Amino acid sequence: MQSLEEKPVSLGPWGGSGGYSWDDGVYSTIRQLVIVHEEGIDSIQIEYDKGGNSVWSLKHGGSGGHKIDTVSFSLPLTYLVEGSNIK
């Protein structure tokens, strides 16, 4: 029997109309999220950890928004789940 750590699970795609689905691949953890927004989230970019090295995703989303928030994790974030739960 395989554990979830050995086999990635894909959910989605989620989002509004006119977008596209994306898959950044498999990394060991998430180091931080960069969120660009105004009234709603316009785009995100993710810094992953792969074997101790930093790997940045492409920017996912639009080109609007003037406010930027960065969420860093003191403990490695191993996965995101739908809704407000972050594990």
N, C-alpha and C positions, 0 to 999 in steps of 0.2 A: 504494500500500500504506500503510495507517494504522499508526502506531506505537502501543504500549500507552499512552503518555501522552495520546493523543488519544481513546482509547476505554476507559472503565472496564471492569474485569472483576469480575463478582460471583461469590463463592464461598459455599457454605453453603446453608442455615443450619446452625449448629452449636449444641451446648448440650444441656441436660438436658430431661427431660419437663416439660410444663406451661409452657414458655416460648413466645416468639414471635420471629419473624424481624424484623430492623430494618435500615434503610438510612439512613445519615446524609446521603447525597448525595455530591457530588464536591467535594473541597477540594484545594488545592495541596500541603499537607503536614500532618503531625501534629506538634503542639508538645509535648503531654504526655498521659499517661494517669493517671487517678486510679482506684486499685483498692481496693475495700472487701472485706475478707475476714475469716474466722475460720479454720476448718480447710480451707476451699476458697474460691475467689473467689465472692463474692456479687453484686457489681455492678462495672461500669466506667463511667467517663465520660471523654470524649475532648475535648481542646482542639485544634481545627483552626486552620489559617491559611488565610485566603481573601483574596488580594490585599493581604497585609500586616496584615489585621485578625484579631483573635482571635474565634473562633466556638466556643461550647461545645455539645456534644451534650446530649441528654437523658440521664439516668442509665439505663443498660441493665442490668437484672437485678432482684434482690430488694431488700428493705429491711433485711435482717439484716447481721451483721458489725459489729464494733466497731474493727477495725484498719484504718487507711487508709495506703496507700503511694502516693506520687506518683513517676512516672517521667518525667523531663524529658529532652529530647533537645537536645544542644548543636548538632548538625547536624540539619536538617529530616529527619524520617522520611517517606518518600514512600509506603511501603506495608508492610503486614504480610502475612506468609505463614503457612500452617499449620505447626504444630510450633514448634520453638524457634528457627527462623531469623527474624531481623528484618533487613530490608534497608532 
